[in-house]
Amino acid sequence: MSDAWWYAEGENRMGPVRTRDLGALLRGSLPAGTLVWREGFPDWKPADQVPEFRAWLAPPLAAAASHAAGEEAPTWNPIRLVSRSLATGGRFDRNEYLLANLTAMAPALLIEGLAFWKTLSGEPALVAHWQTVVRLVWILTAPIWFFVGIGSILRRLNDLGKPGWWLVGAFLPGVNAIVGLYLLFTPGEPWTPGSARSPGGPAPPAAGRSVASTVVLVGGLGCLGVMGLGIVAAIVVPSLARARQAANEAGALGDLRAMVAAQKAYALVNGSFFEGDGACLSAPTRCLAGYKGAPLLDPAVVDSARNGYRWEIYRGQVFAPGTAPLGRSPSSTNAFAFVGVPLSDLHGRRLFCADSWGALCAADTGPPAQLVEQLPSTPWVRCASRCQPLP
């Protein structure tokens, strides 16, 4: 049956108007006995005898009773607004729409604020920790604020008398901003008994509900899936990168300690001199005639980059060619410093240094050569003072 009504105002016949528009007029300026007609009526009838307008003409006490019977009266209760967003039917005004969405996102927004306050110091480890916490909270609360957002948009469209397929605009880049501003600032119709707030009131057009349901099911699940994968990737990828860096740095420190131990063992068979050629530590017979022992160092440590680090050796004083004492390595040196350099920022964040004086330290940035210094007025080398000692 058509929703077009005509009504009598003095000598004039006014219309067509919708049921809710005529109901608002009857509640406001038109008397209850105003004659009304629509297609299918044999004759004009007083409005107070037409079932469609009884709720609009109900006195305040009857309207209050209809609230008790289950109609959705306006509310500022945030929990109730969230629960209404997850139910079908009804409508939201601008304030309810905004409050429902802010409530759904409140946990994540509060954690965002706390993370900002906690990371004002800028300490990298603390920032990384709170970034992970914030991402996890957004993942855990995503289903709630996503479906509350969908439900509140549908209710807001109902309040504005728009079909449900307008929901598609919320998923279109650029268009979603316009739709959001329209929903937030355009006033809807005032609440009245029997309105779309009521379970028994008028519902959105059937075509709108069908399109809206399809968008919620397909678009909602699809967007949640894509969003979930993106958030998980944003957490997992940096975490894996940090884990890889930490593993590389731990492996590099292990290699560094092994090289220092090899130098000390080498000095025992080289007349207290260290070795200036790293290859001689993994193959001592190349540099020490008559050496019968086992290799002092794994060749992979000095011959190739492993654990994401390459190694440079800095020597102190060495023998001039042909002047090395008998039984000593020609590349002997009185001091050394090993410097480990990450192959890239993805492999490690720090440079490492260890020397013949027992220093073991690290630095975040700078060229490798700046991690080594020569003792004043001597041929000795050591790790630079800018290098931060490690336990």
C-alpha positions as CSV (number, residue, x, y, z in Angstrom):
1,M,0.0,0.0,0.0
2,S,1.2,3.5,-0.8
3,D,2.8,5.6,1.9
4,A,1.5,8.8,0.3
5,W,-1.1,10.7,2.3
6,W,-3.3,13.7,1.7
7,Y,-4.8,15.9,4.5
8,A,-7.4,18.7,4.7
9,E,-6.3,22.1,6.0
10,G,-9.3,24.4,5.8
11,E,-10.5,24.5,2.2
12,N,-7.3,23.1,0.9
13,R,-6.2,19.5,0.2
14,M,-2.5,19.1,1.0
15,G,-0.2,16.3,-0.1
16,P,1.2,13.9,-0.8
17,V,3.3,13.4,2.4
18,R,4.8,10.4,4.1
19,T,3.3,8.8,7.2
20,R,6.0,10.1,9.6
21,D,5.8,13.6,8.1
22,L,2.0,13.8,8.5
23,G,2.4,12.3,12.0
24,A,4.8,15.0,13.0
25,L,2.3,17.6,11.8
26,L,-0.5,16.0,13.8
27,R,1.7,16.0,16.9
28,G,2.6,19.7,16.2
29,S,0.2,22.1,14.4
30,L,-2.6,20.0,13.0
31,P,-5.7,19.0,15.2
32,A,-6.3,15.3,15.9
33,G,-9.5,15.4,13.9
34,T,-7.8,16.5,10.7
35,L,-9.3,14.6,7.7
36,V,-6.8,12.3,6.0
37,W,-6.9,10.1,2.9
38,R,-4.7,7.7,1.0
39,E,-5.1,5.3,-1.8
40,G,-7.4,2.4,-0.7
41,F,-9.6,4.5,1.6
42,P,-13.2,4.8,0.4
43,D,-13.5,8.2,2.0
44,W,-11.7,10.8,4.1
45,K,-11.2,9.9,7.8
46,P,-10.4,11.8,10.9
47,A,-6.7,11.2,11.8
48,D,-7.4,10.0,15.3
49,Q,-9.4,7.1,13.8
50,V,-6.6,5.9,11.6
51,P,-4.3,3.3,13.3
52,E,-1.2,4.7,11.7
53,F,-1.5,7.9,13.6
54,R,-2.7,6.8,17.0
55,A,0.9,6.5,18.4
56,W,1.6,10.1,17.1
57,L,-1.5,11.4,18.9
58,A,-0.9,9.5,22.1
59,P,-0.6,11.7,25.3
60,P,2.7,11.9,27.1
61,L,1.8,9.2,29.6
62,A,0.9,6.8,26.8
63,A,4.2,7.6,25.1
64,A,6.1,6.9,28.3
65,A,4.3,3.6,28.5
66,S,5.4,2.8,25.0
67,H,9.0,3.3,26.1
68,A,8.5,0.7,28.9
69,A,7.1,-1.6,26.3
70,G,10.4,-1.7,24.5
71,E,10.8,1.4,22.3
72,E,14.2,2.9,22.0
73,A,14.1,6.2,23.8
74,P,17.1,8.5,23.3
75,T,20.0,7.7,25.6
76,W,23.5,8.9,26.5
77,N,24.5,5.5,28.1
78,P,27.6,4.5,26.1
79,I,27.2,0.8,26.9
80,R,23.6,0.7,25.8
81,L,24.5,2.6,22.6
82,V,27.2,0.0,21.7
83,S,24.7,-2.9,22.3
84,R,22.1,-1.2,20.2
85,S,24.7,-0.8,17.4
86,L,25.0,-4.6,17.3
87,A,21.2,-5.1,17.0
88,T,19.1,-4.7,13.9
89,G,16.6,-1.9,13.3
90,G,16.3,1.4,15.1
91,R,18.1,4.7,14.6
92,F,20.7,7.0,16.0
93,D,20.9,10.8,16.2
94,R,24.2,12.6,15.7
95,N,25.2,12.5,19.3
96,E,24.4,8.8,19.7
97,Y,26.3,8.0,16.5
98,L,29.4,9.8,17.7
99,L,29.3,8.4,21.3
100,A,28.7,4.8,20.2
101,N,31.8,4.9,17.9
102,L,34.0,6.7,20.5
103,T,33.0,4.1,23.1
104,A,33.9,1.2,20.9
105,M,37.3,2.6,20.2
106,A,37.9,3.9,23.8
107,P,40.2,1.1,25.0
108,A,42.5,1.4,22.0
109,L,42.5,5.2,22.2
110,L,43.3,5.1,25.9
111,I,46.3,2.8,25.3
112,E,47.4,5.1,22.5
113,G,47.4,8.0,24.9
114,L,49.2,6.0,27.6
115,A,51.8,4.8,25.0
116,F,52.5,8.4,23.9
117,W,53.0,9.5,27.5
118,K,55.3,6.5,28.3
119,T,57.5,7.0,25.3
120,L,58.1,10.8,25.6
121,S,61.7,9.9,26.5
122,G,62.2,8.4,23.1
123,E,64.1,5.4,24.3
124,P,64.1,2.9,21.3
125,A,63.4,-0.2,23.4
126,L,60.5,1.4,25.2
127,V,59.0,2.8,22.0
128,A,59.2,-0.6,20.3
129,H,57.5,-2.2,23.4
130,W,54.6,0.2,23.5
131,Q,54.1,0.1,19.7
132,T,53.6,-3.7,20.0
133,V,51.1,-3.2,22.9
134,V,49.1,-0.6,20.9
135,R,48.9,-2.9,17.9
136,L,47.8,-5.8,19.9
137,V,45.0,-3.8,21.6
138,W,43.8,-2.6,18.1
139,I,43.7,-6.2,16.9
140,L,41.7,-7.4,20.0
141,T,39.2,-4.6,19.8
142,A,38.9,-4.5,15.9
143,P,35.8,-6.7,15.7
144,I,33.9,-4.6,18.2
145,W,34.6,-1.1,16.8
146,F,34.2,-2.3,13.2
147,F,30.8,-3.8,13.7
148,V,29.7,-1.1,16.0
149,G,30.7,1.3,13.2
150,I,28.7,-0.6,10.6
151,G,25.6,-0.8,12.9
152,S,25.7,2.8,13.9
153,I,26.0,3.9,10.2
154,L,22.9,1.9,9.4
155,R,21.0,3.4,12.3
156,R,22.1,6.9,11.3
157,L,21.0,6.3,7.7
158,N,17.6,5.2,9.0
159,D,17.4,8.3,11.1
160,L,18.0,10.4,8.0
161,G,15.6,8.4,5.9
162,K,18.3,7.2,3.5
163,P,18.5,3.6,2.0
164,G,20.9,1.1,3.5
165,W,23.0,0.9,0.3
166,W,24.6,4.2,1.3
167,L,26.7,2.1,3.6
168,V,28.8,1.3,0.5
169,G,30.2,4.8,0.7
170,A,31.9,4.0,4.0
171,F,34.2,1.6,2.2
172,L,35.2,4.0,-0.7
173,P,38.3,6.1,-0.2
174,G,37.5,9.8,-0.3
175,V,33.8,9.2,-0.4
176,N,33.9,7.7,3.1
177,A,35.1,11.1,4.5
178,I,32.1,12.9,2.9
179,V,29.7,10.2,4.1
180,G,31.2,10.5,7.6
181,L,30.8,14.2,7.8
182,Y,27.2,14.0,6.4
183,L,26.3,11.4,9.1
184,L,28.0,13.4,11.9
185,F,26.5,16.9,11.1
186,T,23.2,16.4,9.3
187,P,20.2,16.5,11.8
188,G,17.7,13.7,11.7
189,E,14.0,13.6,12.7
190,P,13.0,14.1,16.3
191,W,12.0,11.1,18.3
192,T,8.3,10.2,18.3
193,P,6.4,7.1,19.4
194,G,6.1,4.5,16.6
195,S,9.1,6.0,14.8
196,A,12.1,4.1,13.5
197,R,13.5,3.9,17.0
198,S,10.7,1.6,18.0
199,P,10.9,-2.1,17.1
200,G,7.3,-1.7,15.7
201,G,8.1,1.5,13.9
202,P,8.8,2.0,10.2
203,A,11.9,0.1,8.9
204,P,14.3,1.1,6.1
205,P,13.3,0.2,2.6
206,A,13.6,-3.6,1.9
207,A,16.1,-3.0,-0.9
208,G,18.2,-0.9,1.4
209,R,18.2,-3.6,4.0
210,S,19.2,-6.2,1.5
211,V,22.1,-4.2,0.1
212,A,23.2,-3.2,3.6
213,S,23.2,-6.9,4.8
214,T,25.3,-8.0,1.9
215,V,27.8,-5.2,2.4
216,V,28.0,-6.0,6.2
217,L,28.6,-9.7,5.6
218,V,30.9,-9.5,2.6
219,G,32.5,-6.2,3.0
220,G,32.8,-6.5,6.8
221,L,34.4,-9.9,6.7
222,G,36.7,-8.9,3.8
223,C,37.8,-5.7,5.4
224,L,38.3,-7.4,8.8
225,G,40.4,-10.0,7.1
226,V,42.6,-7.5,5.2
227,M,42.8,-5.2,8.2
228,G,43.7,-8.1,10.4
229,L,46.5,-9.3,8.0
230,G,47.8,-5.8,7.8
231,I,47.9,-5.3,11.6
232,V,49.4,-8.8,12.1
233,A,52.1,-8.1,9.5
234,A,52.8,-4.7,11.1
235,I,53.5,-6.5,14.4
236,V,55.2,-9.7,13.1
237,V,57.5,-8.2,10.5
238,P,59.2,-5.6,12.8
239,S,59.3,-8.2,15.6
240,L,61.0,-10.7,13.3
241,A,63.4,-8.1,12.1
242,R,64.3,-7.2,15.7
243,A,64.7,-10.9,16.6
244,R,67.0,-11.4,13.7
245,Q,69.1,-8.4,14.6
246,A,69.3,-9.6,18.2
247,A,70.3,-13.1,17.1
248,N,73.0,-11.7,14.7
249,E,74.4,-9.5,17.4
250,A,74.6,-12.4,19.9
251,G,76.3,-14.5,17.2
252,A,78.8,-11.7,16.4
253,L,79.7,-11.3,20.1
254,G,80.3,-15.0,20.3
255,D,82.6,-14.8,17.3
256,L,84.4,-11.8,18.8
257,R,85.1,-13.6,22.0
258,A,86.4,-16.6,20.0
259,M,88.8,-14.4,18.1
260,V,90.1,-12.8,21.2
261,A,90.6,-16.3,22.8
262,A,92.4,-17.4,19.6
263,Q,94.8,-14.4,19.8
264,K,95.7,-15.2,23.3
265,A,96.3,-18.9,22.5
266,Y,98.4,-17.8,19.4
267,A,100.5,-15.5,21.5
268,L,101.6,-18.5,23.7
269,V,103.2,-20.2,20.7
270,N,104.4,-16.9,19.0
271,G,106.7,-15.5,21.6
272,S,104.0,-13.4,23.2
273,F,103.2,-11.6,19.9
274,F,99.7,-11.5,18.5
275,E,98.7,-12.2,14.9
276,G,98.0,-9.4,12.5
277,D,96.6,-11.7,9.8
278,G,93.3,-13.2,10.8
279,A,93.8,-16.1,8.4
280,C,96.8,-17.3,10.4
281,L,94.5,-17.9,13.4
282,S,92.4,-20.5,11.5
283,A,95.5,-22.0,9.8
284,P,98.6,-21.4,12.0
285,T,100.9,-23.5,9.9
286,R,100.7,-20.8,7.2
287,C,102.5,-18.3,9.5
288,L,104.3,-20.5,12.1
289,A,106.8,-22.9,10.8
290,G,106.8,-26.2,12.7
291,Y,103.3,-25.6,14.3
292,K,101.8,-29.0,15.1
293,G,98.6,-28.0,16.9
294,A,95.0,-27.7,15.9
295,P,93.5,-24.6,14.2
296,L,92.8,-21.9,16.8
297,L,89.7,-20.5,15.1
298,D,86.9,-21.6,12.7
299,P,87.9,-20.4,9.2
300,A,84.3,-19.3,8.6
301,V,84.7,-16.6,11.2
302,V,87.5,-14.7,9.4
303,D,87.2,-15.8,5.8
304,S,83.5,-15.0,5.3
305,A,80.7,-12.9,6.8
306,R,78.4,-14.8,9.0
307,N,75.8,-13.9,11.5
308,G,75.3,-10.8,9.4
309,Y,78.7,-9.3,10.3
310,R,82.1,-8.8,8.7
311,W,85.3,-8.4,10.6
312,E,88.2,-5.9,10.3
313,I,91.5,-6.3,12.2
314,Y,93.5,-3.3,13.3
315,R,97.2,-3.9,14.1
316,G,99.7,-2.2,16.3
317,Q,103.5,-2.3,15.5
318,V,104.5,-5.1,13.1
319,F,107.9,-6.4,12.0
320,A,109.5,-5.0,8.8
321,P,109.7,-7.5,6.0
322,G,112.5,-10.1,6.8
323,T,113.1,-8.9,10.3
324,A,110.8,-11.3,12.3
325,P,112.7,-13.3,14.8
326,L,113.2,-17.0,14.0
327,G,110.1,-19.0,14.8
328,R,107.9,-16.0,14.9
329,S,105.1,-15.1,12.4
330,P,106.1,-12.5,9.9
331,S,102.8,-10.7,10.5
332,S,103.2,-10.6,14.2
333,T,102.0,-7.5,16.1
334,N,102.2,-6.1,19.6
335,A,98.5,-5.2,19.8
336,F,95.3,-5.7,17.9
337,A,91.7,-4.6,17.8
338,F,88.8,-6.5,16.1
339,V,85.9,-4.5,14.8
340,G,82.6,-6.2,13.8
341,V,80.5,-4.3,11.2
342,P,76.9,-5.3,10.3
343,L,76.3,-6.0,6.6
344,S,73.3,-3.7,6.7
345,D,70.8,-2.1,9.1
346,L,68.6,-5.2,8.7
347,H,71.4,-7.5,10.0
348,G,72.4,-5.5,13.1
349,R,72.2,-2.1,14.8
350,R,75.5,-2.0,16.6
351,L,79.2,-2.2,15.8
352,F,81.4,-4.2,18.2
353,C,85.1,-3.9,19.2
354,A,87.5,-6.1,21.2
355,D,91.2,-5.5,21.7
356,S,94.3,-7.0,23.2
357,W,93.8,-5.0,26.4
358,G,90.6,-6.9,27.3
359,A,88.1,-4.3,26.1
360,L,84.8,-5.5,24.8
361,C,82.4,-2.7,23.7
362,A,79.8,-1.5,21.2
363,A,78.7,1.7,19.4
364,D,75.5,2.5,17.6
365,T,76.8,4.5,14.6
366,G,80.0,5.7,12.9
367,P,82.6,4.3,10.5
368,P,84.5,1.2,11.8
369,A,87.9,3.1,11.9
370,Q,86.5,5.5,14.4
371,L,86.0,2.6,16.8
372,V,89.7,2.2,17.1
373,E,92.3,4.6,18.4
374,Q,96.1,4.7,18.9
375,L,97.6,5.3,22.3
376,P,99.4,8.6,22.3
377,S,103.1,8.5,21.5
378,T,103.0,4.7,21.2
379,P,102.5,2.1,18.4
380,W,99.7,0.4,20.4
381,V,96.0,0.3,19.3
382,R,92.9,-0.2,21.3
383,C,89.1,0.3,21.1
384,A,88.1,4.0,21.2
385,S,86.8,5.6,24.3
386,R,83.5,6.4,22.5
387,C,82.8,2.7,22.4
388,Q,80.4,1.7,25.2
389,P,81.7,-1.2,27.4
390,L,79.7,-4.5,27.4
391,P,79.4,-6.9,30.3
